Amino acid sequence: MDVTDTTVPPAPFDTTADVRVSVRDVSVLFSGKAAVRNVTFDVHSNKVTSLIGPSGSGKTTLLRAINRLHALNHKATVTGQILLDGVNIEDSSVPITVLRSRIGMVFQRPNPFPTMSIYDNAVAGLRFIGVKDKKFLEESAEKALREAVLWDSVKDRLKAPAATLSGGEQQRLCIARAMAVEPEVLLMDEPTASLDPVSTQQIEELVTSLKEFVTIIIVTHNMQQAHRISDNCAFLLMAEDRAGELIEFDTTYKIFNDPADSRTLDYTLGRFG
């Protein structure tokens, strides 16, 4: 598997660029045992950042921490800081419902509400936070479905159950549902893992277009995908005690062509993992 790039390398990180999310010395523990340890990197606005690494290296665990999903597990502990626009997401001034409207999430398997209509799925997040204005909901649904490149295929069947959509369409509906509340950050956990190649290509093209509106952090095991769609990459690897550790974080070009650690190149070339 060769995903190296022979084009002229892009400029290095612009240290003056806006930082949307800062991960600072973050560890995630379950029943006191570390699953992710001491991870630090910055996510820049309107970029796609891929989290790559073998299974078990903590990518999804870290992603879920950015949305405070571990708060649902009494055995989980998150230490360090995750900052959204400089504010700690654990701060009491950031209610979890507000946080999840600012940081949306799309999961590995499409999870629309199957008995709800396409339209009701698209506006579910808005209704959850108390939006009732019918005109606003209709306009938001259309905007989000257009952003998810789904509007043209569903505009005449908005009242149909979401379960009538194909797998790829269902995933785009989930993306539309997340985008309807106009988040600043969109987390995506292997969003194409259960999709066919055509649907995968459509989602990849969608991700590339969406970064105009939102900052994206995506977990992927597909190295070609990471190479195609991401601006920056974080490479995680499992340590001897099975805790995930950040090996390096850099531009996608550097990670795939001139990484600082030989293990990174071995992984991107498919020598292990």
NUMARLUM-324129 format. One line per field, with one value per residue (C-alpha): residue in three letters; chain; y, z, x. Coordinates in steps of 0.2 Angstrom, whole numbers, plus 5000, padded with zeros to 4 digits. Layout:
# NUMARLUM-324129
r	[ala,...] $
c	[A,...] $
Y	[Y,...] $
Z	[Z,...] $
X	[X,...] $
This chain:
# NUMARLUM-324129
r	[met,asp,val,thr,asp,thr,thr,val,pro,pro,ala,pro,phe,asp,thr,thr,ala,asp,val,arg,val,ser,val,arg,asp,val,ser,val,leu,phe,ser,gly,lys,ala,ala,val,arg,asn,val,thr,phe,asp,val,his,ser,asn,lys,val,thr,ser,leu,ile,gly,pro,ser,gly,ser,gly,lys,thr,thr,leu,leu,arg,ala,ile,asn,arg,leu,his,ala,leu,asn,his,lys,ala,thr,val,thr,gly,gln,ile,leu,leu,asp,gly,val,asn,ile,glu,asp,ser,ser,val,pro,ile,thr,val,leu,arg,ser,arg,ile,gly,met,val,phe,gln,arg,pro,asn,pro,phe,pro,thr,met,ser,ile,tyr,asp,asn,ala,val,ala,gly,leu,arg,phe,ile,gly,val,lys,asp,lys,lys,phe,leu,glu,glu,ser,ala,glu,lys,ala,leu,arg,glu,ala,val,leu,trp,asp,ser,val,lys,asp,arg,leu,lys,ala,pro,ala,ala,thr,leu,ser,gly,gly,glu,gln,gln,arg,leu,cys,ile,ala,arg,ala,met,ala,val,glu,pro,glu,val,leu,leu,met,asp,glu,pro,thr,ala,ser,leu,asp,pro,val,ser,thr,gln,gln,ile,glu,glu,leu,val,thr,ser,leu,lys,glu,phe,val,thr,ile,ile,ile,val,thr,his,asn,met,gln,gln,ala,his,arg,ile,ser,asp,asn,cys,ala,phe,leu,leu,met,ala,glu,asp,arg,ala,gly,glu,leu,ile,glu,phe,asp,thr,thr,tyr,lys,ile,phe,asn,asp,pro,ala,asp,ser,arg,thr,leu,asp,tyr,thr,leu,gly,arg,phe,gly] $
c	[A,A,A,A,A,A,A,A,A,A,A,A,A,A,A,A,A,A,A,A,A,A,A,A,A,A,A,A,A,A,A,A,A,A,A,A,A,A,A,A,A,A,A,A,A,A,A,A,A,A,A,A,A,A,A,A,A,A,A,A,A,A,A,A,A,A,A,A,A,A,A,A,A,A,A,A,A,A,A,A,A,A,A,A,A,A,A,A,A,A,A,A,A,A,A,A,A,A,A,A,A,A,A,A,A,A,A,A,A,A,A,A,A,A,A,A,A,A,A,A,A,A,A,A,A,A,A,A,A,A,A,A,A,A,A,A,A,A,A,A,A,A,A,A,A,A,A,A,A,A,A,A,A,A,A,A,A,A,A,A,A,A,A,A,A,A,A,A,A,A,A,A,A,A,A,A,A,A,A,A,A,A,A,A,A,A,A,A,A,A,A,A,A,A,A,A,A,A,A,A,A,A,A,A,A,A,A,A,A,A,A,A,A,A,A,A,A,A,A,A,A,A,A,A,A,A,A,A,A,A,A,A,A,A,A,A,A,A,A,A,A,A,A,A,A,A,A,A,A,A,A,A,A,A,A,A,A,A,A,A,A,A,A,A,A,A,A,A,A,A,A,A,A] $
Y	[5000,5016,5032,5043,5060,5066,5083,5099,5099,5111,5125,5119,5123,5141,5145,5160,5151,5150,5135,5128,5113,5111,5094,5096,5081,5072,5054,5043,5029,5016,5009,5017,5009,5021,5018,5035,5043,5061,5066,5084,5093,5108,5107,5121,5129,5124,5110,5091,5082,5063,5052,5037,5021,5003,4996,4998,5014,5025,5035,5033,5034,5051,5057,5053,5063,5078,5077,5072,5056,5047,5057,5043,5030,5031,5020,5033,5047,5060,5070,5085,5098,5099,5117,5123,5141,5142,5137,5120,5109,5103,5121,5124,5138,5125,5114,5097,5101,5117,5108,5095,5108,5116,5099,5087,5069,5056,5038,5023,5015,5027,5029,5040,5037,5024,5027,5046,5055,5062,5079,5075,5067,5083,5094,5083,5092,5108,5102,5095,5112,5119,5127,5127,5140,5130,5141,5141,5122,5121,5132,5124,5107,5112,5121,5106,5093,5104,5104,5085,5084,5075,5089,5085,5066,5068,5085,5077,5063,5072,5064,5046,5036,5038,5019,5020,5028,5018,5016,5030,5042,5037,5042,5059,5062,5059,5072,5084,5081,5086,5101,5108,5115,5124,5116,5123,5106,5089,5073,5058,5040,5030,5037,5026,5010,5001,5009,5003,5011,5023,5029,5031,5042,5053,5055,5059,5073,5079,5080,5090,5102,5104,5110,5127,5128,5117,5110,5091,5078,5061,5043,5032,5016,5019,5027,5031,5040,5050,5055,5061,5071,5077,5092,5086,5069,5063,5045,5035,5019,5007,5006,4990,4993,4994,5013,5023,5037,5050,5046,5062,5076,5085,5090,5075,5078,5076,5061,5051,5057,5063,5058,5061,5043,5028,5019,5032,5028,5009,5011,5022,5010,4995,4986,4983,4987] $
Z	[5000,4994,4999,4997,4988,4975,4974,4980,4999,5007,5019,5037,5050,5051,5070,5068,5062,5073,5085,5087,5099,5110,5118,5132,5141,5140,5147,5148,5161,5164,5181,5184,5169,5155,5138,5132,5140,5139,5122,5116,5100,5092,5079,5068,5062,5045,5043,5043,5056,5055,5070,5063,5071,5074,5083,5101,5100,5108,5093,5096,5115,5112,5100,5112,5126,5115,5116,5134,5130,5144,5156,5153,5160,5179,5177,5165,5171,5159,5165,5157,5147,5131,5126,5114,5108,5124,5136,5145,5140,5158,5164,5173,5161,5146,5149,5141,5130,5124,5121,5110,5100,5097,5094,5084,5081,5068,5072,5063,5058,5052,5066,5060,5070,5059,5062,5061,5044,5035,5039,5058,5058,5050,5064,5079,5086,5084,5093,5107,5111,5111,5093,5089,5075,5060,5047,5055,5056,5038,5032,5043,5037,5019,5023,5032,5019,5005,5015,5016,4997,5001,4997,4978,4981,4996,4994,4987,5001,5017,5026,5021,5035,5037,5035,5017,5013,5007,5019,5012,5012,5030,5034,5025,5034,5051,5045,5040,5058,5066,5054,5057,5074,5066,5076,5076,5076,5069,5076,5064,5070,5055,5045,5030,5038,5034,5017,4999,4989,4980,4996,5004,4990,4992,5010,5007,4995,5007,5021,5010,5006,5024,5031,5023,5037,5051,5059,5057,5067,5059,5065,5050,5048,5029,5025,5008,5015,5028,5014,5003,5014,5029,5031,5047,5056,5073,5074,5090,5095,5109,5122,5131,5144,5131,5133,5117,5115,5103,5092,5082,5075,5059,5042,5032,5019,5033,5041,5025,5017,5030,5048,5063,5069,5059,5067,5058,5041,5044,5049,5034,5022,5029,5037,5053,5060] $
X	[5000,5008,5000,5015,5013,5026,5018,5027,5024,5012,5018,5020,5008,5002,5005,4994,4979,4964,4964,4947,4950,4965,4969,4980,4989,4972,4971,4956,4954,4942,4941,4958,4967,4973,4965,4973,4988,4994,4989,4992,4988,4979,4965,4964,4948,4940,4953,4950,4961,4962,4965,4974,4982,4979,4963,4965,4976,4963,4956,4938,4940,4949,4936,4922,4931,4930,4911,4910,4902,4912,4902,4889,4901,4903,4919,4927,4939,4945,4960,4969,4960,4950,4947,4934,4939,4950,4936,4938,4923,4922,4919,4902,4899,4897,4882,4883,4868,4876,4892,4884,4876,4893,4902,4892,4895,4893,4895,4902,4885,4871,4859,4844,4828,4821,4802,4804,4803,4818,4812,4810,4827,4835,4827,4828,4843,4835,4819,4829,4836,4819,4817,4799,4797,4790,4798,4815,4814,4810,4823,4836,4831,4833,4850,4857,4851,4859,4875,4874,4871,4855,4841,4839,4836,4824,4815,4800,4799,4803,4789,4795,4803,4822,4823,4818,4835,4850,4865,4875,4859,4856,4874,4872,4855,4865,4877,4863,4855,4872,4874,4857,4862,4876,4890,4908,4916,4910,4917,4916,4920,4924,4909,4912,4916,4900,4897,4900,4914,4902,4894,4911,4917,4901,4905,4923,4918,4905,4918,4930,4916,4909,4926,4921,4908,4914,4930,4931,4940,4938,4943,4948,4957,4958,4975,4971,4955,4966,4978,4964,4953,4963,4974,4982,4985,4987,4995,4991,4999,4996,5010,5015,5002,4989,4986,4985,4999,5001,5017,5016,5005,5008,5002,4995,5009,5022,5014,5014,5030,5042,5036,5047,5045,5049,5034,5022,5029,5028,5010,5005,5014,5004,5019,5009,4992] $
